Amino acid sequence: MDSSPPLDNQDWPTPSRRTSRVLKRYANFSERQIAAATGIPKSTVHDHLTLPTSRTYRPRGRKTKIDSDTIEKMITSLQGHYNERSKPWSKLREQWKLDCTDQTLANAFARHSYYKCKACQKG
């Protein structure tokens, strides 16, 4: 890789973390060989190889109490007669055996753009 200084008004041509990881994984280079081939310090190569990747493997934050599949099934069951749509949240929770509060259930429905009536829609 080129380690020369940049031309006027351009970025430095620096190797990326991906280059270090690819050379280690597929070319089976040592950290010294990677540093020599790319022109970056060994300590930086070591950091590239030992630090976790920048990708987030698990979503952050609290897990949802009610999954999307359950909400979708509930929405399809509510499409129909007025008595089904006008059921209170507590009755829906009992019917579907959910362990959450009424407000949590209402928020989950709102995330899926479902409202019991037109007047419940804000905005």
C-alpha positions as CSV (number, residue, x, y, z in Angstrom):
1,M,0.0,0.0,0.0
2,D,1.1,3.5,-0.6
3,S,2.3,5.4,2.5
4,S,3.3,8.6,0.8
5,P,1.9,11.9,1.9
6,P,-1.3,13.0,0.2
7,L,-1.5,15.4,-2.7
8,D,-2.9,18.9,-2.2
9,N,-6.4,18.8,-0.8
10,Q,-6.7,15.0,-0.7
11,D,-6.9,12.4,2.1
12,W,-4.0,10.3,3.3
13,P,-4.0,7.0,1.5
14,T,-4.2,4.9,4.7
15,P,-5.0,1.2,4.9
16,S,-8.1,0.3,6.6
17,R,-9.0,-2.2,9.4
18,R,-10.5,-4.4,6.7
19,T,-7.1,-4.7,4.9
20,S,-5.4,-5.9,8.1
21,R,-8.2,-8.4,8.8
22,V,-8.2,-9.7,5.2
23,L,-4.5,-10.2,5.1
24,K,-4.6,-12.0,8.4
25,R,-7.5,-14.2,7.6
26,Y,-7.0,-15.1,4.0
27,A,-3.3,-14.6,3.3
28,N,-2.4,-15.8,6.8
29,F,0.1,-13.0,7.3
30,S,1.6,-12.3,10.7
31,E,1.2,-8.9,12.3
32,R,4.8,-8.0,11.3
33,Q,4.1,-9.0,7.7
34,I,0.9,-7.0,7.6
35,A,2.7,-3.9,9.1
36,A,5.5,-4.2,6.5
37,A,3.1,-4.7,3.6
38,T,0.7,-1.9,4.5
39,G,3.1,0.6,6.1
40,I,1.2,1.1,9.3
41,P,2.6,0.5,12.8
42,K,2.5,-3.0,14.4
43,S,0.5,-1.7,17.3
44,T,-2.2,-0.4,15.0
45,V,-2.3,-3.8,13.2
46,H,-2.6,-5.5,16.6
47,D,-5.5,-3.2,17.5
48,H,-7.2,-4.0,14.2
49,L,-7.0,-7.7,14.8
50,T,-7.8,-7.8,18.5
51,L,-10.6,-5.2,18.9
52,P,-14.1,-6.3,18.1
53,T,-15.5,-5.4,14.7
54,S,-17.4,-2.2,14.3
55,R,-20.6,-4.1,13.5
56,T,-23.2,-4.6,16.2
57,Y,-24.1,-8.2,16.2
58,R,-27.0,-7.8,18.6
59,P,-29.5,-5.0,18.6
60,R,-29.0,-2.6,21.4
61,G,-31.4,-1.7,24.1
62,R,-34.1,-3.6,25.9
63,K,-35.7,-6.6,24.2
64,T,-39.4,-6.1,23.3
65,K,-42.0,-7.7,25.5
66,I,-44.2,-8.5,22.5
67,D,-42.7,-9.7,19.2
68,S,-43.8,-8.5,15.8
69,D,-45.4,-11.8,14.8
70,T,-47.7,-11.7,17.8
71,I,-48.8,-8.2,17.0
72,E,-49.4,-9.0,13.4
73,K,-51.6,-12.0,14.4
74,M,-53.5,-9.8,16.8
75,I,-54.0,-7.2,14.2
76,T,-55.4,-9.7,11.7
77,S,-57.7,-11.1,14.4
78,L,-59.0,-7.6,15.1
79,Q,-59.9,-6.9,11.5
80,G,-63.6,-7.4,11.4
81,H,-66.5,-6.7,13.7
82,Y,-66.6,-3.6,15.8
83,N,-66.8,-5.5,19.1
84,E,-63.4,-7.0,18.4
85,R,-61.8,-3.7,17.6
86,S,-63.4,-2.0,20.7
87,K,-62.1,-4.5,23.2
88,P,-60.1,-2.9,26.0
89,W,-56.4,-3.5,26.1
90,S,-56.7,-5.6,29.3
91,K,-59.1,-8.0,27.6
92,L,-56.7,-8.4,24.7
93,R,-53.8,-9.1,27.1
94,E,-55.9,-11.8,28.9
95,Q,-57.1,-13.4,25.6
96,W,-53.5,-13.6,24.2
97,K,-51.9,-14.4,27.5
98,L,-49.4,-11.5,27.4
99,D,-47.2,-10.4,30.3
100,C,-47.2,-6.7,29.7
101,T,-49.1,-3.5,30.7
102,D,-51.9,-2.0,28.7
103,Q,-49.7,0.9,27.6
104,T,-47.0,-1.5,26.4
105,L,-49.6,-3.2,24.2
106,A,-50.9,0.1,22.9
107,N,-47.4,1.2,22.1
108,A,-46.7,-2.0,20.2
109,F,-49.8,-1.6,18.1
110,A,-48.9,2.0,17.4
111,R,-45.4,0.9,16.2
112,H,-47.2,-1.2,13.7
113,S,-49.4,1.7,12.6
114,Y,-52.5,0.2,14.0
115,Y,-55.0,2.2,16.0
116,K,-58.4,1.1,17.4
117,C,-60.1,4.1,15.9
118,K,-59.5,7.2,13.8
119,A,-59.7,9.5,16.8
120,C,-56.8,7.5,18.5
121,Q,-54.4,8.5,15.7
122,K,-52.2,11.5,16.6
123,G,-50.8,13.8,14.0
